[in-house]
Amino acid sequence: MNFGSKRAVWIVFVFALLLAAGCVAVWNPPPRAFHRTESAAVAKATPIGSAECIVCHEDVQGHAPIDANHADCETCHGNGSVHGDTQAVADIRFPSNDDCLACHQEGRTTHTSWSTGQHEQAGLLCSDCHNLHNREPHHVRQVKAVSFPHMDADSSLCVSCHAEIGSRLDLPSHHPVREGMLSCTDCHSPHEDTRTRLGDRVALCAECHQDHVGPWIYEHAPATEDCTTCHNPHGAPSFNLLDTSEPTLCISCHSLPDNRHFNQSVSGVPGLTPITGDGPTGTSAITPGVAGVFYNQCTNCHGAIHGSYRDPHLRR
């Protein structure tokens, strides 16, 4: 291959790389906040007082500008003299996360780990979820989840970003979030860093499901360590929020116990009745040599799946 051919190959190769990088950039855009606005102080602006602001902003979103807790407009929006003269949006600042935390971190343990939390790392502003000018509890922004008309305001706001979780709430087995009987914030704190939460997922589930936690004399290790080993808390196609139906879920960890459950002969398998006439020669439709566990649910016998006080095999 001559030099010209090699150069052409390299040009095509580099072009293909640039095209691939462009496709990745288009199909995987970086996360961004909804309402990101300028929060830097306006140069040469001086205080004018909230009374001056109300001269123009006597009505905000259909009600009085702000409630008593945020009565001083310039505390969040900065000095307003320049904006008062120009009335330009660019000449007024909007509160940053640091502005909010200056008041809301003191004495509020849910905000102390905000700086290391996943929402902060994703670049969200407090104003992405909170609208200080509305009258809803905690000033939560109103985002109506069209697919879930009965969902509460907090959860509707959550699924507007976490669409993959919203899709799970529509599966046959799910926690009653879409019905409005449970909220995302009943289990999740949007202001904290999940890596610094005291306790574990079992402790969180135990707040409602105390009867499944124990302590037990004979424990089922996955149930003791993490409920989500078997259950998907947001929704699953299988009964009881199980990631996979029985017995497939159980035998994904437990090897087939052939010494007790193997189908040596159809008549010897507990709970199975030979079905004659369906086979190719009029014999049983269930072929000897197949593990009987495939024809049953494990919890038919091992009903104490979370733990037992008296049976090491979790049968009762």
Helices and strands as residue ranges (DSSP letters): H 3-27, H 50-56, G 68-70, H 73-77, H 81-86, G 89-91, H 97-104, G 109-111, G 114-116, H 118-121, H 126-129, G 137-139, H 153-161, H 163-168, G 184-186, G 194-196, H 201-206, G 210-212, E 218-219, H 221-225, G 227-229, G 239-241, H 248-251, H 258-261, G 266-268, G 292-295, G 298-300, E 307-308
